Amino acid sequence: MPIYAYKCESCGAAKDVLQKISDPTLSDCPACGKPTFRKQVTAAGFQLKGSGWYATDFRGGASAAASTTAGASESPSSPAPAASCGSDCGCA
């Protein structure tokens, strides 16, 4: 079940509430009793860390990540132009 943050617009009381998604939102403040208790927008409760988490975590582990990295460094997708291609070449 998700945890929702609520804050009263009248008295400023704040509370985190464990609720089902299907539960109705709370409206009455537990501190002052006024119907100004509102749900707050908060940050996500998880973080994705590391570089290339898909390739390293879900595609066969370290062996798949090593082969993917090695393959990318050995064969570039577009060949580099030659150093002395001439003055009439369109690559300069």
N, CA, C and O atoms as a CHARMM CRD file, in Angstrom:
* protein
*
  368
    1    1 MET  N      0.84500  -1.18800   0.00000 PROA 1      0.00000
    2    1 MET  CA     0.00000   0.00000   0.00000 PROA 1      0.00000
    3    1 MET  C      0.88300   1.24100   0.00000 PROA 1      0.00000
    4    1 MET  O      1.90400   1.28100   0.68700 PROA 1      0.00000
    5    2 PRO  N      0.49600   2.24100  -0.76100 PROA 2      0.00000
    6    2 PRO  CA     1.27800   3.47300  -0.80900 PROA 2      0.00000
    7    2 PRO  C      1.06700   4.35000   0.42500 PROA 2      0.00000
    8    2 PRO  O      0.05200   4.25800   1.11600 PROA 2      0.00000
    9    3 ILE  N      2.04200   5.18700   0.67000 PROA 3      0.00000
   10    3 ILE  CA     1.97200   6.16100   1.76400 PROA 3      0.00000
   11    3 ILE  C      1.70800   7.52200   1.12900 PROA 3      0.00000
   12    3 ILE  O      2.44800   7.95900   0.24800 PROA 3      0.00000
   13    4 TYR  N      0.65300   8.18300   1.58000 PROA 4      0.00000
   14    4 TYR  CA     0.29400   9.50200   1.06500 PROA 4      0.00000
   15    4 TYR  C      0.57300  10.56100   2.12300 PROA 4      0.00000
   16    4 TYR  O      0.35400  10.34000   3.31400 PROA 4      0.00000
   17    5 ALA  N      1.06200  11.72000   1.67000 PROA 5      0.00000
   18    5 ALA  CA     1.32500  12.84900   2.55900 PROA 5      0.00000
   19    5 ALA  C      0.12800  13.79400   2.50000 PROA 5      0.00000
   20    5 ALA  O     -0.32900  14.16300   1.41800 PROA 5      0.00000
   21    6 TYR  N     -0.37200  14.17900   3.66300 PROA 6      0.00000
   22    6 TYR  CA    -1.48900  15.12400   3.76600 PROA 6      0.00000
   23    6 TYR  C     -1.03500  16.33300   4.56800 PROA 6      0.00000
   24    6 TYR  O     -0.14700  16.23500   5.41500 PROA 6      0.00000
   25    7 LYS  N     -1.66200  17.48700   4.28800 PROA 7      0.00000
   26    7 LYS  CA    -1.37400  18.70500   5.04500 PROA 7      0.00000
   27    7 LYS  C     -2.65400  19.52700   5.13400 PROA 7      0.00000
   28    7 LYS  O     -3.39100  19.66300   4.15700 PROA 7      0.00000
   29    8 CYS  N     -2.90800  20.07200   6.32200 PROA 8      0.00000
   30    8 CYS  CA    -4.08500  20.90400   6.54600 PROA 8      0.00000
   31    8 CYS  C     -3.79500  22.33000   6.08100 PROA 8      0.00000
   32    8 CYS  O     -2.77100  22.91300   6.44000 PROA 8      0.00000
   33    9 GLU  N     -4.69800  22.88000   5.28700 PROA 9      0.00000
   34    9 GLU  CA    -4.53500  24.24600   4.80400 PROA 9      0.00000
   35    9 GLU  C     -4.87300  25.27500   5.87400 PROA 9      0.00000
   36    9 GLU  O     -4.47400  26.43300   5.75800 PROA 9      0.00000
   37   10 SER  N     -5.59800  24.87500   6.91100 PROA 10     0.00000
   38   10 SER  CA    -5.97400  25.80800   7.98200 PROA 10     0.00000
   39   10 SER  C     -4.91100  25.92400   9.06500 PROA 10     0.00000
   40   10 SER  O     -4.42600  27.01700   9.35700 PROA 10     0.00000
   41   11 CYS  N     -4.55100  24.78000   9.66300 PROA 11     0.00000
   42   11 CYS  CA    -3.63300  24.82800  10.80300 PROA 11     0.00000
   43   11 CYS  C     -2.20000  24.41700  10.45600 PROA 11     0.00000
   44   11 CYS  O     -1.29200  24.62400  11.26200 PROA 11     0.00000
   45   12 GLY  N     -1.98400  23.84000   9.27100 PROA 12     0.00000
   46   12 GLY  CA    -0.64000  23.45700   8.85200 PROA 12     0.00000
   47   12 GLY  C     -0.19400  22.09400   9.34500 PROA 12     0.00000
   48   12 GLY  O      0.96100  21.72200   9.13700 PROA 12     0.00000
   49   13 ALA  N     -1.07600  21.33000   9.99500 PROA 13     0.00000
   50   13 ALA  CA    -0.71800  19.99900  10.48100 PROA 13     0.00000
   51   13 ALA  C     -0.45100  19.07800   9.29800 PROA 13     0.00000
   52   13 ALA  O     -1.18400  19.09600   8.31000 PROA 13     0.00000
   53   14 ALA  N      0.60900  18.26800   9.40500 PROA 14     0.00000
   54   14 ALA  CA     0.97300  17.35100   8.33100 PROA 14     0.00000
   55   14 ALA  C      0.99700  15.93000   8.86900 PROA 14     0.00000
   56   14 ALA  O      1.32300  15.70100  10.03300 PROA 14     0.00000
   57   15 LYS  N      0.64300  14.96500   7.99600 PROA 15     0.00000
   58   15 LYS  CA     0.60500  13.57000   8.41800 PROA 15     0.00000
   59   15 LYS  C      0.79600  12.67700   7.19400 PROA 15     0.00000
   60   15 LYS  O      0.27000  12.96600   6.11900 PROA 15     0.00000
   61   16 ASP  N      1.55600  11.58500   7.36300 PROA 16     0.00000
   62   16 ASP  CA     1.69700  10.56400   6.33900 PROA 16     0.00000
   63   16 ASP  C      0.72100   9.44200   6.66100 PROA 16     0.00000
   64   16 ASP  O      0.66500   8.96700   7.79500 PROA 16     0.00000
   65   17 VAL  N     -0.05500   9.01400   5.65100 PROA 17     0.00000
   66   17 VAL  CA    -1.11400   8.03300   5.86800 PROA 17     0.00000
   67   17 VAL  C     -0.91500   6.85500   4.92100 PROA 17     0.00000
   68   17 VAL  O     -0.73300   7.03900   3.71800 PROA 17     0.00000
   69   18 LEU  N     -0.95200   5.63700   5.47600 PROA 18     0.00000
   70   18 LEU  CA    -0.87500   4.42000   4.69200 PROA 18     0.00000
   71   18 LEU  C     -2.28400   4.06900   4.22800 PROA 18     0.00000
   72   18 LEU  O     -3.14800   3.74700   5.04400 PROA 18     0.00000
   73   19 GLN  N     -2.52000   4.13000   2.90500 PROA 19     0.00000
   74   19 GLN  CA    -3.85300   3.91000   2.34700 PROA 19     0.00000
   75   19 GLN  C     -3.78700   3.04000   1.10600 PROA 19     0.00000
   76   19 GLN  O     -2.76500   2.98300   0.42300 PROA 19     0.00000
   77   20 LYS  N     -4.89100   2.36300   0.82300 PROA 20     0.00000
   78   20 LYS  CA    -5.04200   1.67200  -0.45100 PROA 20     0.00000
   79   20 LYS  C     -5.31100   2.72500  -1.51900 PROA 20     0.00000
   80   20 LYS  O     -5.75000   3.83400  -1.21500 PROA 20     0.00000
   81   21 ILE  N     -5.04600   2.37100  -2.76300 PROA 21     0.00000
   82   21 ILE  CA    -5.31800   3.29500  -3.85700 PROA 21     0.00000
   83   21 ILE  C     -6.82200   3.53200  -3.97900 PROA 21     0.00000
   84   21 ILE  O     -7.25800   4.62200  -4.34900 PROA 21     0.00000
   85   22 SER  N     -7.60800   2.50700  -3.66600 PROA 22     0.00000
   86   22 SER  CA    -9.06000   2.61500  -3.79500 PROA 22     0.00000
   87   22 SER  C     -9.72500   3.33200  -2.61700 PROA 22     0.00000
   88   22 SER  O    -10.91100   3.65200  -2.69000 PROA 22     0.00000
   89   23 ASP  N     -8.98600   3.59100  -1.53400 PROA 23     0.00000
   90   23 ASP  CA    -9.56400   4.30200  -0.38600 PROA 23     0.00000
   91   23 ASP  C     -9.86800   5.75600  -0.74900 PROA 23     0.00000
   92   23 ASP  O     -9.13600   6.36400  -1.53000 PROA 23     0.00000
   93   24 PRO  N    -10.93600   6.31300  -0.19400 PROA 24     0.00000
   94   24 PRO  CA   -11.22900   7.73100  -0.45700 PROA 24     0.00000
   95   24 PRO  C    -10.18800   8.63100   0.21300 PROA 24     0.00000
   96   24 PRO  O     -9.62800   8.27800   1.25100 PROA 24     0.00000
   97   25 THR  N     -9.93600   9.79800  -0.39000 PROA 25     0.00000
   98   25 THR  CA    -8.97400  10.72700   0.20700 PROA 25     0.00000
   99   25 THR  C     -9.54900  11.30700   1.49500 PROA 25     0.00000
  100   25 THR  O    -10.76000  11.47300   1.63700 PROA 25     0.00000
  101   26 LEU  N     -8.66500  11.60500   2.41300 PROA 26     0.00000
  102   26 LEU  CA    -9.08900  12.19300   3.69200 PROA 26     0.00000
  103   26 LEU  C     -9.37900  13.67200   3.47600 PROA 26     0.00000
  104   26 LEU  O     -8.73700  14.32700   2.65500 PROA 26     0.00000
  105   27 SER  N    -10.35600  14.19300   4.22300 PROA 27     0.00000
  106   27 SER  CA   -10.67200  15.61400   4.07800 PROA 27     0.00000
  107   27 SER  C    -10.69800  16.33900   5.42000 PROA 27     0.00000
  108   27 SER  O    -10.45400  17.54400   5.46500 PROA 27     0.00000
  109   28 ASP  N    -10.98700  15.63600   6.50900 PROA 28     0.00000
  110   28 ASP  CA   -11.04800  16.26900   7.82900 PROA 28     0.00000
  111   28 ASP  C     -9.70800  16.16500   8.53300 PROA 28     0.00000
  112   28 ASP  O     -9.15300  15.07500   8.67200 PROA 28     0.00000
  113   29 CYS  N     -9.18600  17.31100   8.97900 PROA 29     0.00000
  114   29 CYS  CA    -7.89600  17.36500   9.67100 PROA 29     0.00000
  115   29 CYS  C     -8.01500  16.70000  11.04200 PROA 29     0.00000
  116   29 CYS  O     -8.95000  17.00800  11.78200 PROA 29     0.00000
  117   30 PRO  N     -7.09700  15.79500  11.40700 PROA 30     0.00000
  118   30 PRO  CA    -7.15400  15.16600  12.72300 PROA 30     0.00000
  119   30 PRO  C     -6.77600  16.12900  13.85600 PROA 30     0.00000
  120   30 PRO  O     -7.11100  15.87000  15.01200 PROA 30     0.00000
  121   31 ALA  N     -6.08800  17.22600  13.55000 PROA 31     0.00000
  122   31 ALA  CA    -5.67000  18.18200  14.58500 PROA 31     0.00000
  123   31 ALA  C     -6.75600  19.21300  14.88800 PROA 31     0.00000
  124   31 ALA  O     -7.10100  19.42500  16.05000 PROA 31     0.00000
  125   32 CYS  N     -7.29700  19.85700  13.84400 PROA 32     0.00000
  126   32 CYS  CA    -8.26100  20.93300  14.08200 PROA 32     0.00000
  127   32 CYS  C     -9.70200  20.55100  13.71200 PROA 32     0.00000
  128   32 CYS  O    -10.63900  21.24000  14.11500 PROA 32     0.00000
  129   33 GLY  N     -9.89200  19.46500  12.95300 PROA 33     0.00000
  130   33 GLY  CA   -11.22600  19.00800  12.60000 PROA 33     0.00000
  131   33 GLY  C    -11.85500  19.69500  11.40000 PROA 33     0.00000
  132   33 GLY  O    -12.96500  19.33800  11.00700 PROA 33     0.00000
  133   34 LYS  N    -11.18100  20.66600  10.81100 PROA 34     0.00000
  134   34 LYS  CA   -11.73400  21.38500   9.65300 PROA 34     0.00000
  135   34 LYS  C    -11.57900  20.53700   8.38000 PROA 34     0.00000
  136   34 LYS  O    -10.66300  19.72000   8.29500 PROA 34     0.00000
  137   35 PRO  N    -12.45400  20.72300   7.40500 PROA 35     0.00000
  138   35 PRO  CA   -12.38600  19.93000   6.16400 PROA 35     0.00000
  139   35 PRO  C    -11.38700  20.48400   5.14100 PROA 35     0.00000
  140   35 PRO  O    -11.69700  20.59200   3.95500 PROA 35     0.00000
  141   36 THR  N    -10.19400  20.83200   5.61400 PROA 36     0.00000
  142   36 THR  CA    -9.17300  21.42000   4.73200 PROA 36     0.00000
  143   36 THR  C     -7.90900  20.55400   4.68200 PROA 36     0.00000
  144   36 THR  O     -6.82000  21.07400   4.44000 PROA 36     0.00000
  145   37 PHE  N     -8.03800  19.25700   4.90400 PROA 37     0.00000
  146   37 PHE  CA    -6.92500  18.30700   4.87400 PROA 37     0.00000
  147   37 PHE  C     -6.73800  17.86600   3.42800 PROA 37     0.00000
  148   37 PHE  O     -7.62100  17.21400   2.87100 PROA 37     0.00000
  149   38 ARG  N     -5.61000  18.20600   2.80500 PROA 38     0.00000
  150   38 ARG  CA    -5.39500  17.94400   1.39000 PROA 38     0.00000
  151   38 ARG  C     -4.19200  17.02700   1.16300 PROA 38     0.00000
  152   38 ARG  O     -3.21200  17.06400   1.90700 PROA 38     0.00000
  153   39 LYS  N     -4.29200  16.20400   0.11800 PROA 39     0.00000
  154   39 LYS  CA    -3.20700  15.31000  -0.27600 PROA 39     0.00000
  155   39 LYS  C     -2.12600  16.14100  -0.95900 PROA 39     0.00000
  156   39 LYS  O     -2.42900  17.00700  -1.78000 PROA 39     0.00000
  157   40 GLN  N     -0.86700  15.87700  -0.61700 PROA 40     0.00000
  158   40 GLN  CA     0.27000  16.60700  -1.17000 PROA 40     0.00000
  159   40 GLN  C      0.92700  15.81300  -2.29500 PROA 40     0.00000
  160   40 GLN  O      0.82700  14.58600  -2.32900 PROA 40     0.00000
  161   41 VAL  N      1.59100  16.49800  -3.20400 PROA 41     0.00000
  162   41 VAL  CA     2.37500  15.85800  -4.24900 PROA 41     0.00000
  163   41 VAL  C      3.78000  15.64100  -3.69400 PROA 41     0.00000
  164   41 VAL  O      4.42100  16.58200  -3.22600 PROA 41     0.00000
  165   42 THR  N      4.25300  14.40800  -3.74600 PROA 42     0.00000
  166   42 THR  CA     5.57700  14.08500  -3.20100 PROA 42     0.00000
  167   42 THR  C      6.42300  13.39000  -4.26200 PROA 42     0.00000
  168   42 THR  O      5.92300  12.99100  -5.31400 PROA 42     0.00000
  169   43 ALA  N      7.70900  13.25400  -3.96600 PROA 43     0.00000
  170   43 ALA  CA     8.64400  12.59200  -4.87200 PROA 43     0.00000
  171   43 ALA  C      8.43300  11.08200  -4.83800 PROA 43     0.00000
  172   43 ALA  O      7.86000  10.54000  -3.89400 PROA 43     0.00000
  173   44 ALA  N      8.90800  10.41900  -5.88600 PROA 44     0.00000
  174   44 ALA  CA     8.80200   8.95900  -5.95200 PROA 44     0.00000
  175   44 ALA  C      9.62600   8.31200  -4.85200 PROA 44     0.00000
  176   44 ALA  O     10.62200   8.87600  -4.39900 PROA 44     0.00000
  177   45 GLY  N      9.21500   7.14400  -4.42800 PROA 45     0.00000
  178   45 GLY  CA     9.88500   6.46100  -3.32400 PROA 45     0.00000
  179   45 GLY  C     10.98500   5.51700  -3.74300 PROA 45     0.00000
  180   45 GLY  O     11.40100   4.68600  -2.93600 PROA 45     0.00000
  181   46 PHE  N     11.48400   5.60500  -4.98300 PROA 46     0.00000
  182   46 PHE  CA    12.57100   4.74500  -5.42400 PROA 46     0.00000
  183   46 PHE  C     13.50700   5.52800  -6.32600 PROA 46     0.00000
  184   46 PHE  O     13.14400   6.56700  -6.87800 PROA 46     0.00000
  185   47 GLN  N     14.72400   5.00900  -6.46400 PROA 47     0.00000
  186   47 GLN  CA    15.71800   5.65500  -7.32900 PROA 47     0.00000
  187   47 GLN  C     16.39300   4.59300  -8.17500 PROA 47     0.00000
  188   47 GLN  O     16.66300   3.49000  -7.69900 PROA 47     0.00000
  189   48 LEU  N     16.66500   4.92200  -9.42800 PROA 48     0.00000
  190   48 LEU  CA    17.44800   4.05900 -10.29500 PROA 48     0.00000
  191   48 LEU  C     18.88000   4.56700 -10.26200 PROA 48     0.00000
  192   48 LEU  O     19.14600   5.71800 -10.60800 PROA 48     0.00000
  193   49 LYS  N     19.80500   3.70100  -9.84300 PROA 49     0.00000
  194   49 LYS  CA    21.19200   4.11400  -9.71300 PROA 49     0.00000
  195   49 LYS  C     22.07600   3.31300 -10.65100 PROA 49     0.00000
  196   49 LYS  O     21.73800   2.19400 -11.03800 PROA 49     0.00000
  197   50 GLY  N     23.20300   3.89000 -11.01000 PROA 50     0.00000
  198   50 GLY  CA    24.16600   3.21200 -11.85400 PROA 50     0.00000
  199   50 GLY  C     23.98300   3.57200 -13.31300 PROA 50     0.00000
  200   50 GLY  O     22.99200   4.19100 -13.70100 PROA 50     0.00000
  201   51 SER  N     24.94600   3.17600 -14.10500 PROA 51     0.00000
  202   51 SER  CA    24.84800   3.44600 -15.54300 PROA 51     0.00000
  203   51 SER  C     24.49100   2.16600 -16.26200 PROA 51     0.00000
  204   51 SER  O     25.09500   1.12400 -16.00700 PROA 51     0.00000
  205   52 GLY  N     23.54100   2.22200 -17.13700 PROA 52     0.00000
  206   52 GLY  CA    23.16100   1.05800 -17.92000 PROA 52     0.00000
  207   52 GLY  C     22.49100  -0.02200 -17.10800 PROA 52     0.00000
  208   52 GLY  O     22.80900  -1.20000 -17.27300 PROA 52     0.00000
  209   53 TRP  N     21.59400   0.33800 -16.25500 PROA 53     0.00000
  210   53 TRP  CA    20.98200  -0.64300 -15.35100 PROA 53     0.00000
  211   53 TRP  C     20.26600  -1.74100 -16.10900 PROA 53     0.00000
  212   53 TRP  O     20.21200  -2.87100 -15.62400 PROA 53     0.00000
  213   54 TYR  N     19.71500  -1.45900 -17.27300 PROA 54     0.00000
  214   54 TYR  CA    19.02300  -2.50400 -18.02600 PROA 54     0.00000
  215   54 TYR  C     20.01100  -3.54400 -18.53400 PROA 54     0.00000
  216   54 TYR  O     19.80000  -4.74400 -18.35700 PROA 54     0.00000
  217   55 ALA  N     21.08100  -3.09000 -19.15900 PROA 55     0.00000
  218   55 ALA  CA    22.05100  -4.01300 -19.73900 PROA 55     0.00000
  219   55 ALA  C     22.77300  -4.82700 -18.67000 PROA 55     0.00000
  220   55 ALA  O     23.06000  -6.00400 -18.88900 PROA 55     0.00000
  221   56 THR  N     23.06500  -4.24200 -17.55000 PROA 56     0.00000
  222   56 THR  CA    23.82600  -4.95400 -16.52800 PROA 56     0.00000
  223   56 THR  C     22.95900  -5.78300 -15.60700 PROA 56     0.00000
  224   56 THR  O     23.45100  -6.76400 -15.04800 PROA 56     0.00000
  225   57 ASP  N     21.71400  -5.44700 -15.42100 PROA 57     0.00000
  226   57 ASP  CA    20.89200  -6.14900 -14.45100 PROA 57     0.00000
  227   57 ASP  C     19.92500  -7.15800 -15.05000 PROA 57     0.00000
  228   57 ASP  O     19.58500  -8.13400 -14.38100 PROA 57     0.00000
  229   58 PHE  N     19.47300  -6.96600 -16.27400 PROA 58     0.00000
  230   58 PHE  CA    18.40600  -7.80000 -16.79600 PROA 58     0.00000
  231   58 PHE  C     18.75300  -8.58200 -18.05900 PROA 58     0.00000
  232   58 PHE  O     17.94000  -9.39100 -18.50600 PROA 58     0.00000
  233   59 ARG  N     19.89600  -8.37800 -18.63400 PROA 59     0.00000
  234   59 ARG  CA    20.19600  -9.04700 -19.89800 PROA 59     0.00000
  235   59 ARG  C     21.29300 -10.08300 -19.75600 PROA 59     0.00000
  236   59 ARG  O     22.07800 -10.25000 -20.68900 PROA 59     0.00000
  237   60 GLY  N     21.38800 -10.77800 -18.65300 PROA 60     0.00000
  238   60 GLY  CA    22.37200 -11.84300 -18.52300 PROA 60     0.00000
  239   60 GLY  C     23.54400 -11.49700 -17.63000 PROA 60     0.00000
  240   60 GLY  O     24.52000 -12.24600 -17.59700 PROA 60     0.00000
  241   61 GLY  N     23.48600 -10.40600 -16.91500 PROA 61     0.00000
  242   61 GLY  CA    24.52200 -10.08300 -15.95400 PROA 61     0.00000
  243   61 GLY  C     25.74000  -9.42500 -16.56100 PROA 61     0.00000
  244   61 GLY  O     25.64800  -8.74000 -17.57900 PROA 61     0.00000
  245   62 ALA  N     26.89500  -9.63700 -15.92300 PROA 62     0.00000
  246   62 ALA  CA    28.12700  -8.95900 -16.30100 PROA 62     0.00000
  247   62 ALA  C     28.66000  -9.42800 -17.64900 PROA 62     0.00000
  248   62 ALA  O     29.25200  -8.62800 -18.37400 PROA 62     0.00000
  249   63 SER  N     28.47000 -10.70300 -18.01300 PROA 63     0.00000
  250   63 SER  CA    28.99600 -11.19200 -19.28700 PROA 63     0.00000
  251   63 SER  C     28.32900 -10.49900 -20.46700 PROA 63     0.00000
  252   63 SER  O     28.99900 -10.16800 -21.44500 PROA 63     0.00000
  253   64 ALA  N     27.01300 -10.27400 -20.39100 PROA 64     0.00000
  254   64 ALA  CA    26.31100  -9.57700 -21.47500 PROA 64     0.00000
  255   64 ALA  C     26.72700  -8.11400 -21.54000 PROA 64     0.00000
  256   64 ALA  O     26.87200  -7.56200 -22.63000 PROA 64     0.00000
  257   65 ALA  N     26.92000  -7.48400 -20.39300 PROA 65     0.00000
  258   65 ALA  CA    27.31800  -6.08400 -20.36200 PROA 65     0.00000
  259   65 ALA  C     28.73200  -5.91800 -20.91300 PROA 65     0.00000
  260   65 ALA  O     29.00500  -4.95200 -21.62500 PROA 65     0.00000
  261   66 ALA  N     29.63900  -6.85400 -20.59000 PROA 66     0.00000
  262   66 ALA  CA    31.00900  -6.77600 -21.08000 PROA 66     0.00000
  263   66 ALA  C     31.05800  -6.95200 -22.58900 PROA 66     0.00000
  264   66 ALA  O     31.79900  -6.24200 -23.26800 PROA 66     0.00000
  265   67 SER  N     30.27200  -7.89800 -23.13100 PROA 67     0.00000
  266   67 SER  CA    30.28200  -8.10000 -24.57000 PROA 67     0.00000
  267   67 SER  C     29.65200  -6.92300 -25.30500 PROA 67     0.00000
  268   67 SER  O     30.09300  -6.57500 -26.40000 PROA 67     0.00000
  269   68 THR  N     28.62800  -6.30400 -24.71900 PROA 68     0.00000
  270   68 THR  CA    27.99700  -5.14000 -25.33400 PROA 68     0.00000
  271   68 THR  C     28.97300  -3.97300 -25.37000 PROA 68     0.00000
  272   68 THR  O     29.07100  -3.27800 -26.38200 PROA 68     0.00000
  273   69 THR  N     29.69300  -3.75100 -24.28400 PROA 69     0.00000
  274   69 THR  CA    30.65600  -2.65300 -24.21100 PROA 69     0.00000
  275   69 THR  C     31.83600  -2.91000 -25.14800 PROA 69     0.00000
  276   69 THR  O     32.28100  -1.99200 -25.83700 PROA 69     0.00000
  277   70 ALA  N     32.34500  -4.13300 -25.18500 PROA 70     0.00000
  278   70 ALA  CA    33.47800  -4.46000 -26.03200 PROA 70     0.00000
  279   70 ALA  C     33.10800  -4.35200 -27.50500 PROA 70     0.00000
  280   70 ALA  O     33.89800  -3.84600 -28.30200 PROA 70     0.00000
  281   71 GLY  N     31.93500  -4.81300 -27.87400 PROA 71     0.00000
  282   71 GLY  CA    31.49400  -4.74700 -29.26200 PROA 71     0.00000
  283   71 GLY  C     31.33100  -3.32500 -29.74100 PROA 71     0.00000
  284   71 GLY  O     31.62300  -3.02500 -30.89900 PROA 71     0.00000
  285   72 ALA  N     30.87500  -2.44900 -28.87900 PROA 72     0.00000
  286   72 ALA  CA    30.66400  -1.05200 -29.27200 PROA 72     0.00000
  287   72 ALA  C     31.98400  -0.33600 -29.50000 PROA 72     0.00000
  288   72 ALA  O     32.06300   0.53900 -30.36200 PROA 72     0.00000
  289   73 SER  N     33.04000  -0.69200 -28.73900 PROA 73     0.00000
  290   73 SER  CA    34.31000   0.00100 -28.88700 PROA 73     0.00000
  291   73 SER  C     35.11800  -0.54100 -30.06200 PROA 73     0.00000
  292   73 SER  O     35.95700   0.17900 -30.60200 PROA 73     0.00000
  293   74 GLU  N     34.89100  -1.79100 -30.47700 PROA 74     0.00000
  294   74 GLU  CA    35.67500  -2.37300 -31.55000 PROA 74     0.00000
  295   74 GLU  C     35.17700  -1.97200 -32.92800 PROA 74     0.00000
  296   74 GLU  O     35.98700  -1.75800 -33.83000 PROA 74     0.00000
  297   75 SER  N     33.86900  -1.86300 -33.11600 PROA 75     0.00000
  298   75 SER  CA    33.34700  -1.54700 -34.44200 PROA 75     0.00000
  299   75 SER  C     32.41900  -0.34600 -34.37600 PROA 75     0.00000
  300   75 SER  O     31.25400  -0.49300 -34.00900 PROA 75     0.00000
  301   76 PRO  N     32.90900   0.84200 -34.72300 PROA 76     0.00000
  302   76 PRO  CA    32.04500   2.02100 -34.70000 PROA 76     0.00000
  303   76 PRO  C     30.95100   1.91400 -35.75600 PROA 76     0.00000
  304   76 PRO  O     31.11000   1.20000 -36.74600 PROA 76     0.00000
  305   77 SER  N     29.85200   2.61400 -35.55100 PROA 77     0.00000
  306   77 SER  CA    28.71100   2.51500 -36.46200 PROA 77     0.00000
  307   77 SER  C     28.97200   3.18900 -37.80600 PROA 77     0.00000
  308   77 SER  O     28.42900   2.75200 -38.82100 PROA 77     0.00000
  309   78 SER  N     29.78900   4.24000 -37.84000 PROA 78     0.00000
  310   78 SER  CA    30.12400   4.88500 -39.11100 PROA 78     0.00000
  311   78 SER  C     31.63900   5.02700 -39.19100 PROA 78     0.00000
  312   78 SER  O     32.26200   5.49400 -38.23800 PROA 78     0.00000
  313   79 PRO  N     32.23600   4.64000 -40.29700 PROA 79     0.00000
  314   79 PRO  CA    33.69900   4.70200 -40.40400 PROA 79     0.00000
  315   79 PRO  C     34.19000   6.14700 -40.43000 PROA 79     0.00000
  316   79 PRO  O     33.53400   7.03300 -40.97700 PROA 79     0.00000
  317   80 ALA  N     35.34300   6.36100 -39.83500 PROA 80     0.00000
  318   80 ALA  CA    35.94500   7.69000 -39.80900 PROA 80     0.00000
  319   80 ALA  C     36.57600   7.97800 -41.17200 PROA 80     0.00000
  320   80 ALA  O     37.10200   7.06200 -41.80300 PROA 80     0.00000
  321   81 PRO  N     36.53600   9.22300 -41.64000 PROA 81     0.00000
  322   81 PRO  CA    37.15800   9.54400 -42.93000 PROA 81     0.00000
  323   81 PRO  C     38.67800   9.40600 -42.84200 PROA 81     0.00000
  324   81 PRO  O     39.26900   9.57400 -41.77500 PROA 81     0.00000
  325   82 ALA  N     39.29100   9.10200 -43.96700 PROA 82     0.00000
  326   82 ALA  CA    40.74300   8.94200 -44.01100 PROA 82     0.00000
  327   82 ALA  C     41.40900  10.30200 -43.74300 PROA 82     0.00000
  328   82 ALA  O     40.82200  11.35400 -43.99500 PROA 82     0.00000
  329   83 ALA  N     42.62900  10.25700 -43.23400 PROA 83     0.00000
  330   83 ALA  CA    43.33500  11.48000 -42.88000 PROA 83     0.00000
  331   83 ALA  C     43.70300  12.30200 -44.12200 PROA 83     0.00000
  332   83 ALA  O     43.67000  13.53200 -44.07500 PROA 83     0.00000
  333   84 SER  N     44.04600  11.64800 -45.21200 PROA 84     0.00000
  334   84 SER  CA    44.41200  12.38500 -46.42600 PROA 84     0.00000
  335   84 SER  C     43.45500  12.01100 -47.55200 PROA 84     0.00000
  336   84 SER  O     43.82400  11.28600 -48.47600 PROA 84     0.00000
  337   85 CYS  N     42.22500  12.51000 -47.47000 PROA 85     0.00000
  338   85 CYS  CA    41.20700  12.15600 -48.46100 PROA 85     0.00000
  339   85 CYS  C     41.25200  13.05800 -49.69200 PROA 85     0.00000
  340   85 CYS  O     40.58900  12.73800 -50.67900 PROA 85     0.00000
  341   86 GLY  N     41.97900  14.14300 -49.69200 PROA 86     0.00000
  342   86 GLY  CA    42.10500  14.99600 -50.85100 PROA 86     0.00000
  343   86 GLY  C     41.22200  16.22000 -50.78000 PROA 86     0.00000
  344   86 GLY  O     40.31300  16.27900 -49.95200 PROA 86     0.00000
  345   87 SER  N     41.47200  17.20700 -51.63800 PROA 87     0.00000
  346   87 SER  CA    40.75900  18.46500 -51.59300 PROA 87     0.00000
  347   87 SER  C     39.40000  18.39600 -52.27900 PROA 87     0.00000
  348   87 SER  O     38.52100  19.19900 -51.96500 PROA 87     0.00000
  349   88 ASP  N     39.20200  17.45200 -53.21300 PROA 88     0.00000
  350   88 ASP  CA    37.92800  17.34700 -53.90900 PROA 88     0.00000
  351   88 ASP  C     36.92100  16.43600 -53.19900 PROA 88     0.00000
  352   88 ASP  O     35.85600  16.14500 -53.74400 PROA 88     0.00000
  353   89 CYS  N     37.25100  15.99700 -52.01000 PROA 89     0.00000
  354   89 CYS  CA    36.35300  15.12500 -51.22700 PROA 89     0.00000
  355   89 CYS  C     35.26700  15.93700 -50.54900 PROA 89     0.00000
  356   89 CYS  O     35.51800  17.07700 -50.15800 PROA 89     0.00000
  357   90 GLY  N     34.07400  15.39300 -50.39800 PROA 90     0.00000
  358   90 GLY  CA    32.96500  16.09200 -49.76500 PROA 90     0.00000
  359   90 GLY  C     32.88900  15.93200 -48.25800 PROA 90     0.00000
  360   90 GLY  O     31.97700  16.46800 -47.62800 PROA 90     0.00000
  361   91 CYS  N     33.83500  15.19800 -47.66100 PROA 91     0.00000
  362   91 CYS  CA    33.75900  14.97000 -46.20700 PROA 91     0.00000
  363   91 CYS  C     34.39700  16.09200 -45.40300 PROA 91     0.00000
  364   91 CYS  O     34.22000  16.12700 -44.18500 PROA 91     0.00000
  365   92 ALA  N     35.11100  16.98600 -46.00600 PROA 92     0.00000
  366   92 ALA  CA    35.78900  18.04900 -45.25500 PROA 92     0.00000
  367   92 ALA  C     34.90900  19.17700 -45.02300 PROA 92     0.00000
  368   92 ALA  O     35.31700  20.16100 -44.40600 PROA 92     0.00000
